[in-house]
Amino acid sequence: MRRFRPNIFVRTTRAVPFEEDDWVGATLQFGDGDDAAAIAVTTRDVRCAMINFDPDGGNHPEMMKTVVRIHDNTAGVYATVTRIGRLAVGQRVTLHRSA
């Protein structure tokens, strides 16, 4: 996980590769209530060669080749903060789609 340098890591209950692609255009809410932090998922993340470098084990060029080959050189998503708030490990994350 450190290789991809995420700001936020969301573990889902579904075992779907690149599930985050379906989040583009939606909002993720972290926690419950009107003051819960939220982000608008804006686009897929086009990866650079840095994913070849494992911070714990050196250079592995096959990582980038794999991401390019199987997923158009994207892995992860970008988002914009729409409501500030606290994030916590184990916090409930809810996906909201626009109607």
N, C-alpha and C positions, 0 to 999 in steps of 0.2 A: 504494500500500500504506500509506503514512503516514496517509492520510485515515482509515483504519479503526483505527489505533492498536493493532495487535496486540502482545501480549506475546511470543507465539511465532508464527512463520510457518512452516507446513509446506508444502513443494512436493511434490506427489504425482506419480506416473508416469501417472496416469489423467487424461484431459481431461473430467472430469465436473463440471458446475456444482453448487456447494453440496454437494460430496462430504462435507464435514464433518458434515452432518445425520445421516449413517449412523454416525457415531462416538459419538453420544449413547448412554450406557450401557456403552461400551467403555473400555479403557485404552490410552493411548499411552505407549510406552517409548522413551526417548531413549538410544541406544547399546546396548551388549551387556553381559551379565553380571548377576549378582545385585545389584550396587550401582548399576545404571543408573537414572537419574531416570525417574519415571513420573507421569502425571496421569490422573485419572478424568474423562472427559468427561461433564458433568452435564446441560447444557441448551443449546438454541440461543440465540444472542445477539440479543435484540430491540434494534434500532438506534435511536439518537436522532438528532436533527437535525444533530448535529456532523459527520456524514458529508457534509453539504452543503459543508463548508468544507475546501477543499484547502489544506493548509499551504504549498504551493508556488505556488498560483495563484488564490486567492480563493474566492468563493461560487459554487456550482453546484447549485441546488436540484433539478435533474433527477436527481441521484444518489439522494436519499431517495425521490423519486417512483418511481423504477425499482425500488428494493429493496422498497418497499411493494407495488407492482403485481405484480411477478413472484415474490416470495418471502415473502409474509406479514410484511413488515417485519423479517426476520431475515437476518443474514449473519455467519457465524462461530459459535463455540461458547464456552461457559464450561467451566472444568475446575477440579478440586481436586487439589492436590499429594498424591500417595499415597506417593511415595518421593523424597527430596531427592537431588540429584546435579548433575553438570555438564551444561550444554547447549553445543553447539558447532555452528557453521555447517558444513553438509555432513554432519552426523551422521546415522546410520541411525535411522529412526523406525519402530517396529513397532506395529501395531494388534492388541490382544488383546481378544477378545470373551468375555464370560462364557458358560459352557455352560448 
